[in-house]
Amino acid sequence: MKDASSAHEHPAPGTEGAFRHPANGLAGSQSPYLLQHAHNPVAWSPWGPEAIAEARRRGVPLFVSIGYSTCYWCHVMERESFESVVVAGHLNAGFVPVKVDREQRPDVDELMMTACQVFTQLTEGRSSGGWPLNVFLDPDSLEPFFCGTYFPPQTAFGRPSFVELLRAVTGAWQSDRAGMAQQARRIADVVRRQMALPAAGDAADATALGSEETIGQVSSALMRMSDPTNGGFGGAPKFPTPPYPRFLLETGSGSVDQVLRHTLDAMAIGGIFDQVGGGFHRYAVDATWTVPHFEKMLYDNGQLASLYADAFRRWGDSLHAETARRTCEYVIREMVGEDGRFLSAQDAEVAAREGANYVWTPAEARADLESAGCADDVAFAFRMYGLDSPANFKDPHHPDAPAVHVLRLSERPDQLARSMGITDSEFRTRRARVDAVLLAARMLRPQPMTDDKTIAAWSGLMAEGLADAADALGDRHFAEAAGRGISFVLENMRSADGGLLRTWRGGTASVDGFLEDYAHMANACLALAHASGDWRWRTEARTLIAAAEVRFLDPVSGAWFDSPATAPDLFTRVRSVDDGAVPSGTSSILRAMAVLATAERDASMLVRAQRAIAAIAPALHEQPVAASATVLAARRVAIAFRDAGSDLQR
């Protein structure tokens, strides 16, 4: 278990021992990301009414910089710019600088990221975004008039230096404030239209969204996006994007199954999976799943544990079972804090070196194995993990550093065993021995920072993954870990009115929960009810769904908002149905409603779910792939109505 104080005490990566400026307005924050910036010379404030009031008093823009604690390029921009006294002078004089942890305030991030995509489409002809996300806001309207991501310290990559940008924005604001306000209004109006809904459909539209025709459209699109050689969807960088394989697993057969199994196998043997320690890194920088971006996110591992567990249920493939098991074991070992709570993420870098904890030279691996008395396993380990082949990773940020190895398998374990001329059982035994030695040696190295805050939504995704693995693999230990994680959130992360709070750290819960917090927790409760046979978890799920309906359901349209109505610091209320790295709050709450209504034969809940689907169906028919999890939820609701008929209690 990680020391839960590690993130608080860890300085910004790469600044160990460096001069620390006096504390700024972030010093009292709970967020490890904000605390990383608490001794920058920039006069940062957290997002909130005080910073907004100060910008209005001074008549200057808000400079809002959004990121998260394990974001590599956030660390880079901090080292290059936010630790610079020169940059700080420009920011402090011309702006009110604000830092936002996107994991604490996903609504602010969603709104500003949408604005960035609108802005880049208007100015560059293509939509783009990413983190760090840097946005300049009109202080009166809180609407963004200029957006971007990473800016270098000197002009490069076709981008101005950050200081040049600050000077240009300051000049434009001082010379043409009305023009900047007009530009902000133009961007914000496009964002408002994107977050609004067209005219709602009816029950027929809801049924059509979950129809076999729509399912076929999404499946065909995903098949066209799939990489037939390396698995996955699209090229480099390559993300797992769990909602995509989840869609195919639930709906596919035949050739779809072949594509899906190829993808699952490729991820499981690639470097994106931590072969020695278990668990998945966030994405691969290449098309072959070999070199990962080394950060590990709880939400990925929760979803992928569910995915591989469900794949094992379907095909009985031992590789899928082992991948699910080792993912869960990694999380329990390294991502669980006191009282069973789940921690949120692990950094990509150590001492400004990306992947430093995870990569190997052949000499290091040989020495560690020999010193552990496993000299006879050296040749086996080198063949298994490619250490007898040329190195596959050269750190682009440190060109003088030698090339090293990201450990990966060249083929499935059963195929490797055959090529080595040994049995599957012998392969598993020898691999377990090698992995134990290498993991023990690796744990003696400096470790990446763990962001030790607990996030309700991510805890739900991880608890669901553990519950699914417990059910598929018959491992009660995983169900118990899921129960502890869920119980921590339900017992410790509550507002005065009984609602969920999104984050917990250092004994304090904060930030009113969002739709995804309620939705993912409800699904976790339902998964645990199924895995454990303890139906009290269904009651918890029902309570969470009811609380979400009070806070996020639009009584006029029947559709869902992502953010509470009580957020006065946003220029519009946030709503999104995109299913990307994680399924949207809308798709997740609809899935929970469909599962619970089917289990308890609750027609009223199904009707409400159908109404919500009808409200968004016209907007989704044009691009159903982007809302693949919502399409699945609509399918579940349609099947529930079809199968239950008049037998449901109304």
Secondary structure, 3 states (H helix, E strand, C coil): CCCCCHHHHCCCCCCCCCCCCCCCCCCCCCCHHHHHCCCCCCCCEECCHHHHHHHHHHCCCEEEEEECCCCHHHHHHHHHHHCCHHHHHHHHHHCEEEEEECCCCHHHHHHHHHHHHHHHHHHHCCCCCCCCEEEEECCCCCCEEEEECCCCCCCECCECCHHHHHHHHHHHHHHCHHHHHHHHHHHHHHHHHHHCCCCCCCHHHHHHHCCHHHHHHHHHHHHHHECCCCCCECCCCECCCCHHHHHHHHHCCCHHHHHHHHHHHHHHHCCCECCCCCCECCEECCCCCCCEECCEEHHHHHHHHHHHHHHHHHHCCHHHHHHHHHHHHHHHHHCECHHHCECCEECCEECCEECCCCCECHHHHHHHHHHCCCHHHHHHHHHHHCCCCCCCECCCCCCCCCCEECCCCCCCHHHHHHHHCCCHHHHHHHHHHHHHHHHHHHHCCCCCCEECCEEHHHHHHHHHHHHHHHHHHCCHHHHHHHHHHHHHHHHHCECCCCCEEEEEECCEEEEECCHHHHHHHHHHHHHHHHHHCCCHHHHHHHHHHHHHHHHHECCCCCCECCCCCCCCCCCCCCCCCCCCCCCCHHHHHHHHHHHHHHHHCEHHHHHHHHHHHHHHHHHHCCCHHHHHHHHHHHHHHHHHHHHHHHHCEC
